[in-house]
Amino acid sequence: MTMFQLQEIMRDAVITGFATGGPILLVSIGVGLIIAVFQAATSINEQTLTFVPKIVVMALMLILFGSFMLQQLADFTVRIFRIMAEMTG
């Protein structure tokens, strides 16, 4: 295995990780920011207020984008096994 092949695999792994985890993380950060602004505006200092909306939004995101995320991971797994098969001959 050459250094170029290893770099391609690592690049592909990082891109796949961002594609699968990125949407949920970004939406969760957005919901947290909106709730934080709401808490600051209303002076509500309840720590558990942020968890329920985040969990609900993350569950909705998994329902909406779960098949896309699973397909990305499956494609990455197939590519890795194909590379392994090519290396063994």
matplotlib code that plots the C-alpha trace (Angstrom):
import matplotlib.pyplot as plt

x = [0.0, 1.4, 1.2, -1.1, -3.6, -3.5, -4.1, -7.1, -8.6, -8.2, -9.6, -12.6, -13.1, -13.1, -15.5, -17.8, -17.7, -18.6, -21.4, -22.9, -22.5, -22.5, -26.2, -27.3, -24.5, -25.3, -29.0, -28.3, -26.0, -28.7, -31.4, -29.1, -28.3, -32.0, -32.9, -29.9, -31.1, -34.6, -33.3, -31.3, -34.2, -36.6, -34.1, -35.1, -32.1, -33.4, -30.6, -32.8, -34.7, -32.2, -32.1, -35.7, -35.9, -32.4, -33.4, -36.6, -34.9, -32.1, -34.6, -36.4, -33.1, -32.4, -35.8, -35.3, -31.7, -31.1, -31.3, -28.8, -26.4, -26.7, -26.1, -23.0, -21.6, -22.4, -20.7, -17.6, -17.5, -17.8, -15.0, -12.7, -13.4, -12.8, -9.4, -8.5, -9.4, -7.2, -4.3, -4.5, -4.4]
y = [0.0, 3.3, 6.6, 8.0, 5.1, 5.5, 9.2, 8.5, 6.1, 8.6, 11.4, 9.2, 8.2, 11.9, 12.9, 10.0, 10.9, 14.5, 13.5, 11.1, 13.1, 16.6, 17.2, 16.0, 17.9, 21.2, 21.0, 20.1, 23.1, 25.4, 24.2, 24.6, 28.2, 29.1, 27.7, 29.5, 32.8, 32.1, 31.3, 34.5, 36.6, 35.2, 34.6, 31.0, 29.1, 25.5, 23.2, 20.4, 22.7, 22.1, 18.3, 17.5, 19.7, 18.5, 14.9, 15.4, 17.2, 14.6, 11.8, 13.6, 14.1, 10.4, 9.6, 12.0, 11.3, 7.9, 6.1, 8.5, 8.1, 4.4, 4.4, 6.5, 4.1, 1.1, 2.6, 3.4, -0.2, -1.6, 0.6, -0.4, -4.1, -3.6, -2.0, -4.9, -7.5, -5.7, -5.7, -9.4, -10.2]
z = [0.0, -1.0, 0.9, -1.7, -1.3, 2.5, 2.1, -0.2, 2.3, 5.2, 3.1, 2.2, 5.9, 7.0, 4.3, 5.1, 8.8, 8.0, 5.6, 8.2, 11.4, 10.1, 9.5, 12.9, 14.7, 12.9, 13.5, 17.2, 17.5, 15.9, 18.2, 21.2, 20.1, 19.6, 23.1, 24.6, 23.1, 24.4, 27.9, 27.9, 26.8, 29.3, 32.2, 32.5, 33.8, 33.6, 32.5, 31.3, 28.9, 26.1, 26.2, 25.2, 22.1, 21.0, 21.4, 19.5, 16.6, 16.5, 16.3, 13.5, 11.6, 12.0, 10.6, 7.7, 6.8, 8.3, 5.0, 3.4, 6.3, 6.2, 2.5, 2.9, 5.5, 3.4, 0.3, 2.4, 3.7, 0.2, -1.0, 1.9, 1.3, -2.4, -1.7, 0.7, -2.0, -4.5, -2.1, -1.5, -5.2]

ax = plt.figure().add_subplot(projection="3d")
ax.plot(x, y, z, "-o")
ax.set_aspect("equal")
plt.show()
